[in-house]
Amino acid sequence: MATATKVSNVRWMVAAGIVGSLMVVSAGSAASLASSKSTTYAVTETPDVPDMIARISERTCPSSMALVGNSCVDKYEGSLVEIHDDGTETDFSAHEAPNGQHVRAVSRAGVVPQAHISMVEAKRACAASNKRLCRADEWKAACKGPSSTRYPYGNARVANACVDTNRTSPMIVLYQGERTGRTMNDPRANQMENTVEKTGDAASCTNEYGVHDMVGNVHEWTDDGSFRGGYYLDTKLNGEGCDYRTTAHAPAYYDYSTGFRCCADVGADVLE
């Protein structure tokens, strides 16, 4: 009879971005498997979920994006770089409308997110980086996190967890409350103190997926023609937190509160 050997099979089950159980099976030789004395051992270990999500994201999505189900979602609110005729790129102002400019979307920590952007321009910027504007369902799934909570950090609102508490209204300070196309696209609006913050600065405004600022800071356009998550002055009037949704404006609309975030299919050849 052949000498018995040990065979170890390791299988990682991955579904919707969550790592399943690690199954370790030990058995005897083929001959002993036919014997009534053969024994099979199954050991199930539960890995640390946030750690494993991060490790899977590194394998399947670019470093600037997070794995959410079958999608890659930008970790940070979108900002823009301008592409020049010689192929070089420079940062585009977050306080100016990019209408007609040769720009593309990037996802970076520690920068002022782009505002003054319409859904039309946001789609164009995402496409220039081989991405797309997020679908409503994948945006909402990313915001709510694996636990599907109302806010990225939980079901109950926590003051100052996101950029949405006791912020300054630039329209009141600059224009005594006048809200028109002229006033709401004043480049000074988000340059005032206590308005918008840099991406990722609100350390608590995230979840296990590693996406940041999906509630508050600036609104984020999705491809259904709405913008979501609220902005620094309002995360409650049109639904709370991740359920916030505004449909009152046309795709060409923009003001100091409107931003965006890009998504892509897993495996897409995106530009970072």
Buried (B, 14 or more C-beta within 10 A) or exposed (E): EEEEEEEEEEEEEEEEBBBBBBBBEEBBBEEBEEEEEBEEEEEEEEBEEBEBBBEBBEEBBBEBBBBBBEBBBBBBBBBBBBBEEEEEBEEBBBBBBBBEBBBBBBBBEEBBBBBBBBBBBBBBBBBBBEBBBBBBEBBBBBBBBBEEBBBBBBEEBEEEBBBBBEBBBBBEBBBEEEEEEEBBBBBEBBBBEEBBBBBBBBEEBBBBBBBBBBBBBBBBBBBBBBBBBBBBBBBEEBBBBBBBBBEEBEBEBBBBBBBBBBBBEBEBEBEE
